[in-house]
Amino acid sequence: MKSKDEIRKYARELIENGNIKFDCPHKTNSKYEFEYQKERFVDKLTSYIRGFSLGISDLLSEYCFDCGKYIHYSLENNVLVAKERECFEVKPFSIEIKVPSGKLVLVDWPENGQEVLEHLDDDEEPSINSFKGAVLRSQKYAQENIMHFFVGNSSPQVYYKDGLVYIGQDGYNENDEEFPLMEDAIENTSICTDLWWVTAFDVEAHRELIKKKFGEDISEEFEDKFLQEEYINVKPGVYRCTHYYDVVKSRNNSNEPNLFSKMEWIKEI
């Protein structure tokens, strides 16, 4: 049996000569290291090859950040093959919410929101750390007329133009001069996303959720503690909310403006 140093040399040569590859669509730490952190992947591949030479199959189990599954690799003719073939494609998706009053709140998380929305945050499978888990969570919140999209630690701007609400980041040039996400648009606000999500809901729709949770006979004082958020004025109606998750994932690779989400009026309620 070869020594560890010999196997490490062999692993490095496989990588440098382009003779090792992945046969799966999954996004795991190993695939990231293969692309961007070669030395770490050399160490990992050395361990794989040593294990497989000892007859240990499925040595690696890694989390996929797209589908939320744990992926089991085997090494077959210098190809890392995943047993789990199906993944979840990262692409834009849309939900619809009602905005009956036109008073639209845009925050990372609503004031005292946990008490009102705890029924939406049961144990989720897959985890919201995956793209699939984040999409399922957004779809679940939409059932209560809440737009809830993952945007990372981006603190995006909110623009209003031609009846559309745009959420994203402004761009910067080589001199760190800022240029806006939307030209000739009204910048309504920005959202501090310490919790890495953007949440949008109508004031009256949220009032109905409060009553649904605590009953119709609650006092105005009790109700008001859940309605302390500032809002922007938009046209009342049903909005299609589209989220460009692929842009959110790649935003650190460019200084260009990044559009994360768009809210479009589609019909009367």
N, C-alpha and C positions, 0 to 999 in steps of 0.2 A: 504494500500500500504506500502511496506517495505521502510525503511529509506535508504538513500544513503549508510551509513556505512554497513547496513545489505546486500544490494545488492553487495557492494564491497567485502564483506567477501564471499558471494556466488560465485562471479566471480572468486575470487582467488582459491576457492576450485575446481571449474570446471577445471581451468587450471592445478593446482597441481595434480589432480586426473586423468588427461588425458581425461576429459569428454567434451572437447570443440575441435572442429576441423573445418578445411576449406574444402569445397567441390568445388574446382575449381583449374585450373592450373595457375592462374594469379599470378604475382609477384608484390605485393603491399606493402606499408609501414606496414600495419597491419600484414601481413604474416611474414615480417621480424621481427617485434617487438614480435610476438608470439614465434619465434624461439630464438631470441637473446636479447630482452629487455623486460623481463617478466613484470616488474613493470609498464612500459608504456602501455603494452597491458592490464594489469589489469584495469588501468584507462579508457582505451578506451572501454573495454568490459563492464565495469560498466555503462558507458554512453549508450552503445548499449541496454543493458538489461532494463535500466530505460525508454529509448525511446520506445522500443518494448512493454513494459508493459503498456504504455500509448496509445498503438494502432498506433504508428508511424512506418510504414514500410519503407524499403529502406533508413534507417537513414544514411547509410554510402555511400559516393561516393569517390572512391580512384583511383588514376592513376596506371595503370599497366605498369611496365617498360619493359615488353617484347612486348606486342602488341600495346601499346600506347592508349588504350581505357580507359575511366573512368568506373570503375566497381561498380555496385550497389549490396551491400550485403543485404540479409535478414537473420534473425535468425530463424531457424526451428529445433526444438528439439535439441538445443545446437549445431547446425551445422550452420556455416556461409556460406550461399549458394549465389553464384554469379548469377545474372540474365543472364549476358553475358557469355556463356559457352565456346565459341571458343577463343583460344589464338594463339600466334605466337611462334612456337618452336625455342628455341635457339640452333643452331647447326652450324657447319662449312658450308660455302658457297663459291662459286667461281665466278669470272668474268674473262673476257679475254680482253687484251689490245695489241695494236701493238707497237713494239719498232723498228722502221725502221732503225735508225742510230746506235743502240747499246749504245748510250749515255744516261744512265738512271739516272734521277734526283730523289733523295729520300729526302723529307723534310716534315715538318708538314703542311706547306702551301706555295705555290709558291710566289716568289717575285712579288708584285703588282698583285697578283692573282685575287683579287676581281673584278678588271676592266675587266679581260679576261673571268672569269668564272661566272659572276653574273647571266647569264641566267640559270645556273644550281642550283641556290640558291633561287628559288621562294618559296612562302609559302608552306611548306610541311605538309601533313597530312598522317600519324601520325608524331609527332615530332621526331626529331633525338635524343631526350633524351630516346627514346624507341629502343629496338633491331630492331623491324620491320622498324622504321623510318631510322635507321642507314643503314640497308640492302638496302632499297629503294634508299637512297642517294648514296651508293656505286655503285649500278646498273646504276643509272643515270649518274654518272661521267664516268663509263666505256664506255658509248656511245661516249665519246669524247677521248677515249684511255687514261684515267687517272685512276690509282688505288687509291682509297680513302677509307681508313679503319680506324674505331675508335679503338684506343688503350689506351685511358685514359691518365693520367699523368704519363706515364711510361718511356719516353725517351729511346726507345729500341736500341739495337745494330743491325747492318746489317752485315750478313756473306754471303760469296760466296763460294760454294763448289759443285763440280761435275756439273757445269752448272746451279745450282739452287741458288736463292737468298732467304735467310732466315732472317726474322725480328722477334726479340724477346728479352728476357732479360736473362742475365747470372744468374747463381745461386750462393748461398753463403752457407758455412757450419757454424757450431756452433762457429767457431773462426773468422767469418766474412771474411774468405778467399774466393776469387772469383773463380768460375770455369765456363768455357765458355758454351754457348748455343750449339755450334757445335765444336766437337773435330777436329783437323787437318783441319780447315777451315780458309780462309782469312777473317779477320774482316776489312771490307771496311770503315765503318764509324758508327757513332751513330746519332740518330735523336732527337733533343730537341723538345718534343711535348707539348709545352706550350698551344697549341690549341687542344690537345688530339686526333689528327688524324695523320695518316701517309699518305702522298701523293706521288705517284710515276708516272713519265711520261717521255717519250722520248723527247730529246731536239728538234728534227725536228718535231715531232708530235705537240709539244707545239708551235713551230713556225707557223705551219699551223693554229692553233687556233687563234693566234695573228692576222694573216692576215685575217682570217674569220671574226674577230671582227672589225678590223680597216681598212680593205681594202688592196689590193695588193701593193699600191703605197706608203706605209709608208717608212720612212727613216730608214737606218740601225741604226742610233743613237736612234730613237724612239723604234725600235724593240729590241735593246740590253738591254733596261732597264727592259724588261720582261724575259731576258735570262741570268741573273746573277748567277744562281745557279750552284754549283759544281755537278759533276756527276761521276758515276762509269761506267766502260766499261763492257758490257755484249754482248752475241751473239745476233745479230739482228734477229727479228722474232716476232711471236705471242706468248704471254705468258699467261698461265693460272695462275691466282692469287687466292689463297685459303686463307680464313681468318678463324681463329679458335676463334670465338667470345666467346665461352664458356670458353676458357682458359683465355682470357682477363678479363672476369667477376670474375674468381676465383683466379687470380694471387696473391692476398694478403694473401692467405691461405697457401702458401708454399714458402720455400726458394729454391725449385728446379728450374732449368732453365725452362723458359716458351716460347714456340714457338707460336707467334701470327699469323704470315702470312708467306706464301711461294709463290715464283714466279718460275714457271717452263716453260722452253721453250718447245713449242709443235709443231711448224711448221714454215716454211718460209712464208713470207708475199706474 
